[in-house]
Amino acid sequence: MKKRIQYMMIVACLLGGNCFAAAVPAVIDWEVGAQWQAYGFMDTTQNDDTEDEVMSDNRILWTNDLSWEEQDVFFKADVQWRYETYKGMDTESRAQARFRDLYGDMKRQNFEIAVGQKTVTWGKLDDFVILDRVSPQDYSHFILYDKEERKDPVLMAQYQWFGWEGMTLETVYMPEFRSSDLDFFGTNWAVFGHLKEAVSGSSDYTAAQKAIVSGISIQEDDRVTDHALGNSQVAFRLRGRRQEVDYGVYYMNLYHSLPVLKETNPTGNTVKQFLYDPTAANLTALTGAGGNDLVLTEAHPRIQVVGLDWETVWGAVGLRGETAFVVGMPYLKEDFSYTEENLVSFGIGVDHTTDSQWYFDVQYLQDYVFNYDGLYGMEEAPFLFSGTVAKDFCRGVVGLDLDWVWNASYGDWMLNPEATYTWERSGVDVSVGMFVFQDGSSKTVFGRFDRNDTAYLKVGGKF
């Protein structure tokens, strides 16, 4: 729905000592819309009583786009309402209403500037983070949503300079830090799942052991999350085109948005050892270490990133890639102590659409850790493959899609088949699908969620 608002802008001028007012008509286009989505997730296998059997996530997004075309000024104000439910050992719900995109944008001949709360997408690869590090992500449901859906808006000033022929310099300044959303306990997709509930509700543990596990807590690093200019972040991207290749050159000085747990004393390593590998032996070791200080800290070190991306077409095939050198990436050593190392990440993607409109995409990603001296769950040079196979039928009414990831270094993998039906007149679409995870070990990304195979139903539309 679009409304056009016309008003009289009064311009006061001073000329030759005389004041006069001129009435200037200005036209503002106000486009209002709404999107709604309802997700239902069901755990396909009930492994124990602590798991959430059914989860739901319902969202309504009210969009407001205001444009003043004569001055190339644009303002966006989107409000989201979200309601989540979890049904299992403990039934709970979460409700939230907030602004998502809330910013103003002004364009001129040689530059464009946007100020406010928004998201940024950088890089060329799908779903993986090599250069796309500006916007934090919501991992409270792990990867049940695409990367663009997971992104959270942050306060920023984004400036783009078009003064050089064929090139654009983009600068992003964020005056404060916001971490990615992540649960550590209490949901199927929390890093440590329902570990606390499993221990507290079991007769296999002593009262002392239950008290120690319930006393484990994880706190934010206040120095990083404080609203202070010392926590500001900056990122630059230079974009251009040479012959048939689009390219970008990057420099970022940011906080690492995903937390890595940092100990405050030697007991913290024993706490982490039990959390990541909750065996009876590790719990006994934790009990023997005492329960004086069971607090861990979410570490978000400041990292520096230098990178390059590119994209081109070679015949009927699309090619794209990203490379990044990262200074100060956080990890855990094999003894679970916190450390920071330098890293190179590289990725390349190939995609092709056949004459019969089948779409194929394959990506290869590899990391290399410098000065490698043994890290928990991380090899020196791990690599993985990912891809997509998709096709629309009945002139776009029915869509089939299969996303997959195979982590070749660790042996874990993920499959996500999905079928979608769209009612053309109403714009309502319904999707059914599954996420299937196969473990290499409990140390791997998908191995931690091997018991969380999930079927889902998604309904959405616009009005």
Phi, psi and omega in degrees: 000129181238131175246143176246120182250123178248132178219168181260119176269122181268119180251116179266131183230156176235116185220120177061030179083357180251137177263140173213162179238135178244134179268117182245118179288135176231141183245124177249124174269125180242110181255121183245138178206174178211145176232142177227146179217139176229122180247139171234125181244137178230126176292125189284336180226124179275103184276327177202174186287346185278342185290151170282118181285319183226137174230151175224153178216114184241133185223141170232128179243118177261116185256140178225114179243118179247127182235132172247088191297324183299330181251006183052048178244136183225140177227134181235134178219100181251132180245132180242134170249133183224136179224120181243146175229148178229126181238116179194225175303316175241127177266126181216168179218157177227133178234144182206137172232129184201162168284138170261259176289126179211090186205162173247147184225133179230132180247141172228181187301318186249359181205165174219136180228134177234135180228130178143204184259118183202176177249158179229137176241119177237160177094175186241348186269158182268129167071346181253152183255107168242304178250345184276071189247359185288312183270130174290167183233157178262107180256019181295339173244029179055239183244031178290349176240155175295161183302320181294326176289330182284341187292140176251139178286150177225158179290129183201164165242124182243120185239129178238128181250123182252020188291339179263136183297123177077006182224150179227130174254121182246132179236133176239126177239126178242118186285350179211172183250137172231126183278163171291147180281131183207132174265139176262328182222154163099356176224166178300331186256008173292153182304319181250019172053225181256037185302314182297317179296321181297320180287314184293331183265005183255146176274001182278354185240149178282166178298323179295319179294319179297320180295320180294315181295318179293337181277353177291130179220159182231125184245157174285159171270103186301330182295330182272322185271356176298149175278081182225142181297336176296344178262011180292157183228154181217147179212145181231144174220127175253117182251146178197185179218131177232117187054245183255017185244123169274137183219162176216140177243134191234148162218131181226139172235095190228167166273144175291118192285332178272130183284145168241136189284131183242137180275152174255348177203170183302332178299331181300326178294322178292323175299312181295324178301318178290318182298316182280337180218079190281064177271165178298322180296318180289328176291322176298318178296321179293320179296320179292335180283347180089162183246034183288322183218100183248024183264129173249158183243137174285111181268130176233080183291154175282126180244156172242136185232128171242127186209174181213136169231163182203159179204139179204175177239132179236097185066237180264012185243136173266137179236142178204158181198164177218147173219140179216137170254120187245126179260122173090033177291137181274141178215173168250136174286174180296334175270010176074010174282151184282141177210165177231133182225160175274153189215144168244129175243139182223139177213146177221141181231146178230131178223153183205140173246124183283172178298331179269014173070027167277132180254131179233139179217132177227136177233145175237129180231142178215144175246157170220123181263124179284151178052043184295130181220038178086110178234148180290123176066018184220119174278172181291321183220066181287153178217157180213165174236147174216164180188176180218140169234127185211151175201142174260145179234164177053048179054044174089000180288322181244132178230137176242140185212137175228115173256144182212153174221133174235112179274091191297328183288331186246347176085007177262156181208167181220140173236139178224083174279145181210140174237137184232137174239132183240126172276112189297319184291317184271340183077008179276135176234147180234131179235141172234144182191185180216154165243122179243125181244136178236131187273151163263314172197174180293349179278343187275162182300308181277337178297327179294338182244027181300329181272006187252028176306134193226133170258147183216157174232131181232128177235136181203166178183183180231150174206000000 
